Amino acid sequence: MLMKHIKLAVIADDFTGGADAASFLKRKHANVVLLTGIPQTLPDCDCVVFALKIRSIPVSDALKKVHDVLLFLDQYHVEHLYYKYCSTFDSTPKGNIGPVMDFLLDYYDLPYSILCPSLPVNGRTVEDGILYVNHQKLSESPLKDHPLNPMWDSYIPKIMELQSKYPCFVLKRNESLTSFLEERMRSDSKFYIVPDYSDSQDAKRIVSCFGDNFLYSGGSGLLEFLFDFSSPEKIFQTSFDNRTIILCGSCSKATRLQIQHFSENYECLSINESSDDLTYITSLIDEQKSPLLIYSDAVLKNFKTEKKSSALYTAARKIESILSSIAVYAKDHNYHKIIVAGGETSGAVTSRLGYTAFYIGQEICPGVPVLIPEEDEHLQLILKSGNFGGKDFFLKAMNM
C-alpha cells in the first residue's frame, strides 16, 4: 500500500501562527488544512498545518506535543517540514524555539536548518543576524514590553546561544553558500543558519539556496516563496446573517488602536479577571443586534512599568478562560462570526470551541485568513495575532 504524500507539513507554535502560515500557503493555491490536534485520519490535502499551543509552555510539554505530531507524520511521505514561530522570535532565554529546533534536527538527524523569522509585509526583517520591526531593532521596538513574551534581544545568534545546544551563524546575502557550509561542517556537526532577509528578492535567493532541504523554520514570510500549487479552490457558501462578536485578549499597540477605532461606531465592553458573573455579558449577547467587542482591561495598562509577576500571568489566564466561555455562548446563540485578537487568547478560544480541523477562507490582511471549521461550515473564525492588521482591521473582518 502506497503511503499518502504530503508536500509540506507545518508545525506552528500557536493558533494565530498556524492560521498565518495557512494563509500564505493558500495564496499559492495550496490545498491546505489547519489542524489543532492529532486527527485519526488526515483530511484530503497537499499541505497540513498543525497549530499547537506551545509558545509559552514548559519546554518538556512543548517537545511532547511536537513529538506526537512527528509520530503521526511518520505514517506519511512528507516531502518538507516547516517549524513556524512568531516573526518576533520570542527573544528570551526560556523561549521554546531553540529546544524545538534542536529536537527536530536530532529526530531527523540533519546537519543544519535555517532560521528565517522575517515577514517583510508586516515590517519584520533580518539583516546581519539582527531582527528588526519596522526598521527598529526588536529590543528597541514596542514589542520589548510584551506582557507575556517580552523581546529583550535582537541578535538571533545570541538568542539561540541561550536557547539551543547548537551554534548559530549569520549568512550574508553576498556570501557563497558552498564555502560557508564547507567551513561550518569542518567544525560543527549540527548548526543553524540565519540568512539576510529584507524583501522578496532575499526570499527568492534563500529558496534557490535551500529549496531542496527537508527542514525549514521561521515566520510565515518564506512560505509564500517555497512552493507553487495548483489545487482547486474550495468555495464556501456563506448563507448566514453574519452576526459578529469580537474578543480581545491582546494588549498590543496595534490591538489598542483597533479597539479605539472600532469603538467610534460600535459598542465595546471592558472586562477583567474578576468578571466571574457572566449573566450581564450573556444578556448583552442575547440582546445585541449590532457587532459587539469585548476586551481585557489590561489593554489599558502600561507594560513598560507594569511588574511582571505570577499574578499578571494568572490574570491573563483568567481573562482567556472568560473570553473562551463567551465565545462558546456566542456560537451556541447564533453568532456566526467570531473574531479573536491575541495568540494565547486565540488558542484558548479555539480549544474551548472544540473544533479540530479548519479550511482556509479569504485573507483579511497578510497572515490573517477566515477559518471555516470542517465540522461547521456556517461558522467563520478569525484569529489575529496581536500585532497584525491596520486600525480598521475589525471593521474589515466584520464586513468580509
Sine and cosine of phi, psi and omega as CSV:
sin_phi,cos_phi,sin_psi,cos_psi,sin_omega,cos_omega
0.00,0.00,0.77,-0.64,-0.03,-1.00
-0.96,0.28,0.65,-0.76,0.07,-1.00
-0.96,0.27,0.63,-0.78,0.06,-1.00
-0.91,0.42,0.67,-0.75,-0.07,-1.00
-0.99,-0.12,0.75,-0.66,0.10,-1.00
-0.86,-0.51,0.86,-0.51,-0.01,-1.00
-0.89,0.45,-0.72,0.70,-0.06,-1.00
-0.53,-0.85,0.76,-0.65,0.16,-0.99
-0.92,-0.38,0.72,-0.70,-0.02,-1.00
-0.88,-0.48,0.74,-0.67,0.17,-0.99
-0.95,-0.32,0.90,-0.44,-0.01,-1.00
-0.96,-0.27,0.58,-0.81,-0.13,-0.99
-1.00,0.06,-0.06,1.00,0.20,-0.98
-0.40,-0.91,0.06,-1.00,-0.16,-0.99
-0.96,0.26,-0.62,0.78,0.05,-1.00
-0.92,0.40,-0.57,0.82,0.06,-1.00
-0.90,0.43,-0.60,0.80,0.06,-1.00
-0.91,0.42,-0.70,0.71,0.04,-1.00
-0.89,0.45,-0.64,0.77,0.04,-1.00
-0.84,0.54,-0.78,0.63,-0.01,-1.00
-0.88,0.48,-0.71,0.71,-0.02,-1.00
-0.89,0.46,-0.58,0.82,0.00,-1.00
-0.89,0.45,-0.69,0.73,-0.02,-1.00
-0.95,0.32,-0.53,0.85,0.09,-1.00
-0.93,0.36,-0.61,0.80,0.02,-1.00
-0.88,0.47,-0.56,0.83,0.06,-1.00
-0.84,0.55,-0.52,0.85,-0.02,-1.00
-1.00,-0.08,0.32,0.95,0.08,-1.00
0.91,0.42,0.54,0.84,0.07,-1.00
-0.97,0.22,0.56,-0.83,0.19,-0.98
-1.00,0.07,1.00,-0.04,-0.18,-0.98
-0.90,-0.44,0.65,-0.76,0.08,-1.00
-0.84,-0.54,0.70,-0.72,0.04,-1.00
-0.98,-0.18,0.80,-0.59,-0.01,-1.00
-0.89,-0.46,0.59,-0.81,0.05,-1.00
-0.93,-0.36,0.22,0.97,0.05,-1.00
-0.21,-0.98,-0.08,-1.00,0.01,-1.00
-1.00,0.03,0.90,-0.44,-0.01,-1.00
-0.99,0.15,0.30,-0.95,0.13,-0.99
-0.94,0.34,-0.66,0.75,0.08,-1.00
-0.71,-0.70,0.46,-0.89,-0.04,-1.00
-1.00,0.06,0.80,-0.60,0.10,-1.00
-0.86,0.52,0.36,-0.93,0.00,-1.00
-0.89,0.45,0.86,-0.52,-0.02,-1.00
-0.21,-0.98,0.32,-0.95,0.18,-0.98
-0.95,-0.31,-0.15,0.99,0.13,-0.99
-0.71,-0.71,0.66,-0.75,0.06,-1.00
-0.77,-0.63,0.71,-0.71,0.03,-1.00
-0.90,-0.44,0.85,-0.52,0.08,-1.00
-0.99,-0.12,0.92,-0.39,0.02,-1.00
-1.00,-0.05,0.97,-0.25,-0.03,-1.00
-0.97,-0.25,0.50,-0.86,0.03,-1.00
-0.99,-0.15,0.95,0.30,-0.12,-0.99
-0.84,-0.54,0.15,0.99,-0.09,-1.00
-0.93,0.36,-0.63,0.78,-0.14,-0.99
-0.80,-0.60,0.63,0.78,0.02,-1.00
-0.87,-0.49,0.23,-0.97,0.03,-1.00
-0.83,0.56,0.55,-0.83,-0.06,-1.00
-0.82,0.57,-0.70,0.71,-0.05,-1.00
-0.87,0.49,-0.63,0.78,0.03,-1.00
-0.93,0.37,-0.64,0.77,0.02,-1.00
-0.89,0.45,-0.71,0.70,-0.02,-1.00
-0.91,0.42,-0.56,0.83,0.05,-1.00
-0.89,0.46,-0.69,0.72,0.00,-1.00
-0.91,0.42,-0.66,0.75,0.03,-1.00
-0.91,0.42,-0.68,0.74,0.00,-1.00
-0.87,0.49,-0.64,0.77,0.03,-1.00
-0.87,0.50,-0.65,0.76,0.04,-1.00
-0.91,0.42,-0.69,0.72,-0.02,-1.00
-0.90,0.44,-0.63,0.78,0.04,-1.00
-0.90,0.44,-0.63,0.77,0.06,-1.00
-0.90,0.43,-0.69,0.72,-0.04,-1.00
-0.93,0.37,-0.36,0.93,0.03,-1.00
-0.88,0.47,-0.29,0.96,0.03,-1.00
-0.98,0.21,-0.19,0.98,-0.13,-0.99
-0.84,-0.54,0.31,-0.95,0.13,-0.99
-1.00,0.02,0.98,-0.20,-0.02,-1.00
-0.99,-0.15,0.86,-0.52,-0.05,-1.00
-0.97,0.22,-0.64,0.77,-0.01,-1.00
-0.56,-0.83,0.49,-0.87,0.03,-1.00
-0.80,-0.60,0.68,-0.74,-0.03,-1.00
-0.77,-0.63,0.84,-0.55,0.13,-0.99
-1.00,-0.08,0.93,-0.38,-0.07,-1.00
-0.98,-0.18,0.86,-0.51,0.06,-1.00
-0.82,-0.57,0.04,-1.00,-0.07,-1.00
-0.88,0.47,0.63,-0.78,-0.01,-1.00
-0.95,0.32,-0.02,1.00,0.15,-0.99
-0.95,-0.32,0.11,0.99,0.33,-0.94
0.94,0.35,-0.08,1.00,-0.01,-1.00
0.78,0.63,0.93,0.37,-0.20,-0.98
-0.99,0.11,0.91,0.42,0.10,-0.99
-0.80,-0.60,0.39,-0.92,-0.03,-1.00
-0.87,0.50,-0.44,0.90,-0.06,-1.00
-0.99,-0.11,0.23,0.97,-0.01,-1.00
-0.90,0.43,0.38,-0.93,-0.06,-1.00
-1.00,-0.08,-0.06,1.00,-0.06,-1.00
-0.90,0.43,-0.76,0.65,0.01,-1.00
-0.86,0.51,-0.79,0.61,0.01,-1.00
-0.86,0.51,-0.64,0.77,0.00,-1.00
-0.93,0.37,-0.68,0.74,0.02,-1.00
-0.90,0.43,-0.65,0.76,0.08,-1.00
-0.84,0.54,-0.70,0.71,-0.02,-1.00
-0.88,0.48,-0.67,0.74,-0.01,-1.00
-0.92,0.39,-0.68,0.73,0.05,-1.00
-0.86,0.52,-0.69,0.72,-0.03,-1.00
-0.94,0.34,-0.66,0.75,-0.06,-1.00
-0.88,0.48,-0.66,0.75,-0.03,-1.00
-0.99,-0.17,0.04,1.00,0.02,-1.00
0.79,0.61,0.83,0.56,-0.01,-1.00
-0.97,-0.23,0.56,-0.83,-0.02,-1.00
-0.97,0.23,-0.49,0.87,-0.05,-1.00
-0.32,-0.95,0.22,-0.98,0.18,-0.98
-0.51,-0.86,0.26,-0.97,0.02,-1.00
-0.99,-0.14,0.47,-0.88,0.08,-1.00
-0.89,-0.46,0.93,-0.38,-0.09,-1.00
-0.76,-0.65,0.96,0.29,-0.02,-1.00
-0.95,0.30,-0.03,1.00,-0.07,-1.00
-0.87,0.49,0.59,-0.81,0.18,-0.98
-0.55,-0.84,0.97,0.23,-0.15,-0.99
-0.82,0.57,-0.56,0.83,-0.03,-1.00
-0.89,0.45,-0.38,0.92,0.07,-1.00
-0.93,-0.37,0.34,0.94,0.15,-0.99
0.99,0.10,0.17,0.99,0.02,-1.00
-0.99,-0.16,0.86,-0.51,-0.03,-1.00
-0.66,-0.75,0.35,-0.94,0.03,-1.00
-0.79,-0.61,0.77,-0.63,0.03,-1.00
-0.65,-0.76,0.82,-0.57,-0.01,-1.00
0.82,0.57,0.58,0.82,0.03,-1.00
0.99,0.15,-0.04,1.00,-0.03,-1.00
-0.99,-0.15,0.76,-0.65,0.00,-1.00
-1.00,-0.03,0.81,-0.59,-0.01,-1.00
-0.92,-0.40,0.52,-0.86,0.12,-0.99
-0.83,-0.55,0.94,-0.35,-0.05,-1.00
0.79,0.62,0.73,0.68,0.08,-1.00
0.96,0.29,0.04,1.00,0.12,-0.99
-0.98,-0.20,0.60,-0.80,0.15,-0.99
-0.84,0.54,0.63,-0.78,-0.05,-1.00
-0.76,0.65,-0.71,0.70,-0.07,-1.00
-0.96,0.30,-0.13,0.99,0.04,-1.00
-0.93,-0.36,0.02,1.00,-0.03,-1.00
-1.00,0.01,0.18,-0.98,0.05,-1.00
-0.85,0.52,-0.35,0.94,-0.03,-1.00
-0.94,0.34,-0.22,0.98,0.04,-1.00
-0.89,0.46,-0.33,0.94,-0.03,-1.00
-0.97,-0.24,0.31,0.95,0.03,-1.00
-0.81,0.59,0.76,-0.65,-0.11,-0.99
-0.91,0.42,-0.54,0.84,-0.04,-1.00
-0.97,-0.26,-0.56,0.83,-0.03,-1.00
-0.77,-0.64,0.94,0.35,-0.02,-1.00
-0.89,0.45,0.62,-0.79,-0.09,-1.00
-0.98,-0.21,0.97,-0.23,-0.17,-0.98
-0.98,-0.20,-0.14,0.99,-0.04,-1.00
-0.59,-0.81,0.38,-0.92,-0.04,-1.00
-0.88,-0.47,-0.27,0.96,-0.10,-0.99
-1.00,-0.08,0.94,-0.33,-0.17,-0.99
-0.86,0.50,-0.70,0.72,0.04,-1.00
-0.84,0.54,-0.58,0.81,0.02,-1.00
-0.94,0.35,-0.65,0.76,0.04,-1.00
-0.88,0.48,-0.70,0.71,-0.03,-1.00
-0.93,0.37,-0.49,0.87,0.04,-1.00
-0.87,0.49,-0.55,0.83,0.00,-1.00
-0.99,0.13,-0.42,0.91,-0.11,-0.99
-0.98,-0.21,-0.45,0.89,-0.22,-0.98
-0.88,-0.48,0.41,-0.91,0.08,-1.00
-1.00,-0.02,-0.06,1.00,-0.01,-1.00
-0.92,-0.40,0.51,-0.86,-0.03,-1.00
-0.96,0.29,0.28,-0.96,-0.06,-1.00
-0.70,-0.71,0.73,-0.68,-0.10,-1.00
-0.77,-0.63,0.51,-0.86,0.00,-1.00
-1.00,-0.01,0.74,-0.68,0.10,-1.00
-0.93,-0.37,0.94,-0.35,-0.01,-1.00
-0.98,0.19,0.42,-0.91,-0.17,-0.99
-0.90,0.43,-0.38,0.93,-0.01,-1.00
-0.99,-0.13,0.10,0.99,-0.01,-1.00
-0.99,0.12,0.49,-0.87,0.09,-1.00
-0.98,0.19,0.84,-0.54,0.00,-1.00
-0.91,0.41,-0.63,0.77,-0.03,-1.00
-0.87,0.50,-0.75,0.66,0.01,-1.00
-0.90,0.43,-0.65,0.76,0.00,-1.00
-0.86,0.51,-0.75,0.66,-0.04,-1.00
-0.92,0.38,-0.63,0.77,0.02,-1.00
-0.87,0.50,-0.69,0.72,-0.02,-1.00
-0.92,0.40,-0.70,0.71,-0.04,-1.00
-0.91,0.41,-0.68,0.73,-0.07,-1.00
-0.94,0.33,-0.30,0.95,0.08,-1.00
-0.95,0.32,-0.45,0.89,-0.10,-0.99
-0.91,-0.42,-0.35,0.94,-0.09,-1.00
-0.71,-0.71,0.75,-0.66,0.00,-1.00
-0.98,0.21,-0.49,0.87,0.05,-1.00
-0.62,-0.78,0.61,-0.79,-0.03,-1.00
-0.26,-0.97,0.11,-0.99,0.02,-1.00
-0.86,-0.51,0.48,-0.88,-0.01,-1.00
-0.85,-0.53,0.77,-0.64,0.06,-1.00
-0.92,-0.38,0.98,-0.18,0.00,-1.00
-0.99,0.10,0.45,-0.89,0.16,-0.99
-0.87,0.48,0.68,-0.73,-0.03,-1.00
-0.41,-0.91,0.99,-0.11,-0.04,-1.00
-0.88,-0.47,-0.25,0.97,-0.04,-1.00
-0.36,-0.93,-0.05,-1.00,-0.07,-1.00
-0.91,0.40,-0.50,0.86,0.04,-1.00
-0.91,0.42,-0.64,0.76,0.08,-1.00
-0.89,0.46,-0.66,0.75,0.00,-1.00
-0.87,0.50,-0.70,0.71,0.00,-1.00
-0.91,0.42,-0.60,0.80,0.04,-1.00
-0.91,0.42,-0.68,0.74,0.02,-1.00
-0.88,0.47,-0.68,0.73,0.02,-1.00
-0.90,0.44,-0.63,0.77,0.01,-1.00
-0.91,0.42,-0.49,0.87,0.01,-1.00
-0.99,0.12,-0.63,0.77,-0.19,-0.98
-0.86,-0.50,0.15,0.99,-0.11,-0.99
-0.87,0.49,-0.38,0.93,0.00,-1.00
-1.00,-0.01,-0.06,1.00,-0.01,-1.00
-0.90,0.44,0.41,-0.91,0.09,-1.00
-0.99,0.12,-0.68,0.73,-0.13,-0.99
-0.92,-0.39,0.76,-0.65,0.13,-0.99
-0.80,-0.59,0.23,-0.97,0.14,-0.99
-0.46,-0.89,0.45,-0.89,0.05,-1.00
0.42,-0.91,-0.23,-0.97,0.16,-0.99
-0.97,0.24,-0.21,-0.98,-0.06,-1.00
-0.99,0.11,-0.18,0.98,-0.11,-0.99
-0.83,0.56,-0.66,0.75,-0.07,-1.00
-0.95,0.30,-0.42,0.91,-0.09,-1.00
-0.87,0.50,-0.54,0.84,-0.04,-1.00
-0.92,0.40,-0.34,0.94,-0.12,-0.99
-0.95,-0.31,-0.21,0.98,-0.10,-0.99
-0.94,0.35,-0.71,0.70,-0.14,-0.99
-0.64,-0.77,0.37,-0.93,0.19,-0.98
-0.90,-0.44,0.60,-0.80,0.00,-1.00
-0.79,-0.61,0.22,-0.98,0.01,-1.00
-0.64,-0.77,0.59,0.81,-0.02,-1.00
-0.96,0.28,0.61,-0.80,0.07,-1.00
-0.91,0.41,0.68,-0.74,-0.06,-1.00
-0.97,0.24,0.71,-0.71,0.07,-1.00
-0.99,0.12,0.79,-0.62,-0.02,-1.00
-0.98,-0.18,0.75,-0.66,-0.01,-1.00
-0.95,-0.30,0.72,-0.70,0.03,-1.00
-1.00,0.02,0.89,-0.46,-0.05,-1.00
-0.98,-0.22,0.91,0.41,-0.05,-1.00
-1.00,-0.07,0.90,0.44,0.05,-1.00
-0.60,-0.80,0.12,-0.99,-0.19,-0.98
-1.00,0.10,0.03,1.00,0.11,-0.99
0.90,0.43,0.44,0.90,0.06,-1.00
-0.87,0.49,0.78,-0.62,-0.24,-0.97
-0.82,-0.57,0.67,-0.74,0.20,-0.98
-0.78,-0.62,0.64,-0.77,-0.03,-1.00
-0.87,-0.49,0.78,-0.63,-0.07,-1.00
-0.84,-0.55,0.85,-0.52,-0.11,-0.99
-0.87,-0.49,0.92,-0.38,0.16,-0.99
-0.97,-0.24,-0.23,0.97,-0.01,-1.00
-0.93,0.36,0.59,-0.81,0.07,-1.00
-0.91,-0.42,0.33,0.95,-0.07,-1.00
-0.94,0.33,0.34,-0.94,0.05,-1.00
-0.87,0.49,-0.65,0.76,-0.01,-1.00
-0.89,0.45,-0.71,0.71,0.01,-1.00
-0.91,0.42,-0.61,0.79,0.03,-1.00
-0.86,0.52,-0.70,0.72,0.02,-1.00
-0.92,0.38,-0.58,0.81,0.02,-1.00
-0.92,0.40,-0.64,0.77,0.06,-1.00
-0.90,0.44,-0.71,0.70,-0.01,-1.00
-0.87,0.50,-0.70,0.72,-0.01,-1.00
-0.91,0.41,-0.68,0.73,-0.02,-1.00
-0.90,0.43,-0.61,0.79,-0.08,-1.00
-0.93,0.38,-0.23,0.97,0.02,-1.00
-0.93,0.36,-0.36,0.93,-0.06,-1.00
-0.78,-0.62,-0.28,0.96,-0.09,-1.00
-0.71,-0.70,0.29,-0.96,-0.06,-1.00
-0.97,0.26,0.66,-0.75,0.07,-1.00
-0.78,-0.63,0.56,-0.83,-0.01,-1.00
-0.78,-0.63,0.81,-0.59,0.04,-1.00
-1.00,-0.04,0.68,-0.73,0.07,-1.00
-0.77,-0.64,0.29,-0.96,0.11,-0.99
-0.71,-0.70,-0.04,-1.00,-0.09,-1.00
-0.92,0.39,-0.20,0.98,0.01,-1.00
-1.00,-0.03,0.04,1.00,-0.05,-1.00
-0.98,0.19,0.90,0.44,-0.07,-1.00
-0.97,0.24,-0.53,0.85,-0.03,-1.00
-0.99,0.10,0.96,-0.28,-0.05,-1.00
-1.00,0.02,0.06,1.00,-0.08,-1.00
-0.86,0.52,-0.73,0.69,-0.01,-1.00
-0.89,0.45,-0.69,0.72,-0.04,-1.00
-0.90,0.43,-0.71,0.71,-0.01,-1.00
-0.92,0.39,-0.57,0.82,0.05,-1.00
-0.92,0.40,-0.59,0.81,0.05,-1.00
-0.91,0.42,-0.66,0.75,0.04,-1.00
-0.88,0.47,-0.67,0.75,-0.01,-1.00
-0.88,0.47,-0.64,0.77,-0.12,-0.99
-1.00,0.06,-0.35,0.94,-0.17,-0.98
-0.92,0.39,0.78,-0.63,0.06,-1.00
-0.98,-0.20,-0.49,0.87,0.01,-1.00
-0.97,-0.24,0.24,-0.97,-0.01,-1.00
-0.83,0.56,0.57,-0.82,-0.04,-1.00
-0.82,-0.57,0.72,-0.70,0.05,-1.00
-0.90,-0.43,0.80,-0.60,0.03,-1.00
-0.87,-0.49,0.79,-0.61,-0.10,-1.00
-0.71,-0.71,0.40,-0.92,0.07,-1.00
-0.96,0.26,0.71,-0.71,0.02,-1.00
-0.94,0.35,-0.13,0.99,0.07,-1.00
-0.89,0.45,-0.35,0.94,0.01,-1.00
-0.89,0.46,-0.34,0.94,-0.02,-1.00
-1.00,0.05,-0.14,0.99,-0.07,-1.00
-0.99,0.14,0.42,-0.91,0.05,-1.00
-0.99,-0.13,0.97,-0.25,-0.08,-1.00
-0.99,0.15,0.01,1.00,0.19,-0.98
-0.95,0.32,-0.53,0.85,-0.05,-1.00
-0.93,-0.36,-0.28,0.96,-0.02,-1.00
-0.90,0.43,0.79,-0.61,-0.01,-1.00
-0.96,0.28,0.80,-0.59,0.06,-1.00
-0.97,0.25,0.88,-0.48,-0.06,-1.00
-0.55,-0.83,0.18,-0.98,0.04,-1.00
-0.89,0.46,-0.52,0.85,0.02,-1.00
-0.90,0.44,-0.61,0.79,0.02,-1.00
-0.89,0.45,-0.70,0.71,-0.01,-1.00
-0.93,0.36,-0.60,0.80,0.05,-1.00
-0.90,0.44,-0.68,0.73,0.02,-1.00
-0.89,0.45,-0.65,0.76,0.01,-1.00
-0.88,0.47,-0.67,0.74,0.01,-1.00
-0.92,0.40,-0.59,0.81,0.04,-1.00
-0.91,0.42,-0.68,0.73,0.04,-1.00
-0.87,0.49,-0.69,0.72,0.03,-1.00
-0.85,0.52,-0.66,0.75,-0.01,-1.00
-0.91,0.42,-0.68,0.73,0.01,-1.00
-0.90,0.44,-0.73,0.68,-0.01,-1.00
-0.90,0.44,-0.56,0.83,0.04,-1.00
-0.90,0.43,-0.67,0.74,0.03,-1.00
-0.89,0.45,-0.64,0.77,0.03,-1.00
-0.90,0.44,-0.65,0.76,0.00,-1.00
-0.88,0.48,-0.70,0.72,0.01,-1.00
-0.89,0.45,-0.69,0.72,0.01,-1.00
-0.88,0.47,-0.70,0.71,-0.01,-1.00
-0.88,0.47,-0.69,0.72,0.01,-1.00
-0.88,0.48,-0.64,0.77,-0.02,-1.00
-0.97,0.25,-0.17,0.98,-0.04,-1.00
-0.85,-0.53,0.68,0.73,0.22,-0.97
0.93,0.36,0.48,0.88,0.25,-0.97
-1.00,-0.03,0.83,-0.56,-0.12,-0.99
-0.96,-0.26,-0.04,1.00,0.07,-1.00
-0.70,-0.72,0.86,-0.50,0.01,-1.00
-0.87,-0.49,0.88,-0.47,-0.01,-1.00
-0.94,-0.33,0.76,-0.65,-0.06,-1.00
-0.80,-0.60,0.74,-0.68,0.03,-1.00
-0.93,-0.37,0.81,-0.59,0.02,-1.00
0.90,-0.43,0.76,-0.65,-0.06,-1.00
-0.90,0.44,-0.74,0.67,-0.02,-1.00
-0.92,0.40,-0.66,0.75,0.02,-1.00
-0.91,0.42,-0.65,0.76,0.03,-1.00
-0.87,0.49,-0.66,0.75,0.04,-1.00
-0.89,0.46,-0.70,0.72,-0.01,-1.00
-0.90,0.43,-0.70,0.71,-0.01,-1.00
-0.90,0.43,-0.72,0.69,-0.04,-1.00
-0.90,0.44,-0.66,0.75,0.04,-1.00
-0.88,0.48,-0.67,0.74,-0.04,-1.00
-0.94,0.35,-0.58,0.81,0.04,-1.00
-0.91,0.41,-0.49,0.87,0.12,-0.99
1.00,0.02,0.03,1.00,0.04,-1.00
-0.98,0.20,0.57,-0.82,-0.09,-1.00
-0.86,-0.51,-0.24,0.97,-0.02,-1.00
-0.67,-0.75,0.68,-0.73,-0.07,-1.00
-0.73,-0.69,0.64,-0.77,0.23,-0.97
-1.00,0.03,0.35,-0.94,-0.09,-1.00
-0.96,-0.28,0.86,-0.52,0.00,-1.00
-0.99,-0.17,-0.50,-0.86,-0.11,-0.99
-0.92,0.39,0.57,-0.82,0.03,-1.00
-1.00,0.05,0.77,-0.63,-0.02,-1.00
-1.00,0.05,-0.69,0.72,0.13,-0.99
-0.50,-0.86,0.24,-0.97,-0.05,-1.00
-0.78,0.63,0.87,-0.49,0.05,-1.00
1.00,0.01,0.03,1.00,-0.01,-1.00
-0.76,-0.65,0.99,-0.11,0.04,-1.00
-0.99,-0.13,0.20,-0.98,0.23,-0.97
-0.98,0.21,0.73,-0.68,0.07,-1.00
-0.95,-0.30,0.73,-0.69,0.01,-1.00
-0.89,-0.46,0.91,-0.40,-0.02,-1.00
-0.87,0.50,0.69,-0.72,0.06,-1.00
-0.85,0.53,-0.54,0.84,-0.06,-1.00
-0.99,0.12,-0.20,0.98,-0.05,-1.00
-0.43,-0.91,1.00,0.04,-0.10,-1.00
-0.98,0.22,0.07,1.00,0.08,-1.00
-0.99,-0.13,0.02,1.00,0.02,-1.00
-0.95,-0.32,0.66,-0.75,0.12,-0.99
-0.92,-0.38,0.79,-0.61,0.04,-1.00
-0.88,-0.48,0.80,-0.60,-0.04,-1.00
-0.84,-0.55,0.89,-0.45,-0.06,-1.00
-0.93,-0.37,0.89,-0.46,-0.09,-1.00
-0.92,-0.39,0.84,-0.54,0.20,-0.98
-0.85,0.52,0.63,-0.78,-0.13,-0.99
-0.77,0.63,-0.62,0.79,-0.13,-0.99
-1.00,-0.02,0.01,1.00,-0.07,-1.00
-1.00,-0.01,0.46,-0.89,0.14,-0.99
1.00,-0.01,0.47,-0.88,0.09,-1.00
-0.99,0.16,0.00,-1.00,-0.09,-1.00
-0.90,0.43,-0.39,0.92,-0.01,-1.00
-1.00,-0.09,0.30,0.95,-0.09,-1.00
-0.83,0.56,-0.74,0.67,-0.07,-1.00
-0.89,0.46,-0.59,0.80,0.03,-1.00
-0.92,0.39,-0.68,0.74,0.03,-1.00
-0.89,0.45,-0.70,0.71,-0.01,-1.00
-0.91,0.42,-0.62,0.78,-0.02,-1.00
-0.90,0.43,-0.59,0.81,-0.07,-1.00
-1.00,-0.08,0.06,1.00,-0.05,-1.00
-0.93,0.38,0.00,0.00,0.00,0.00
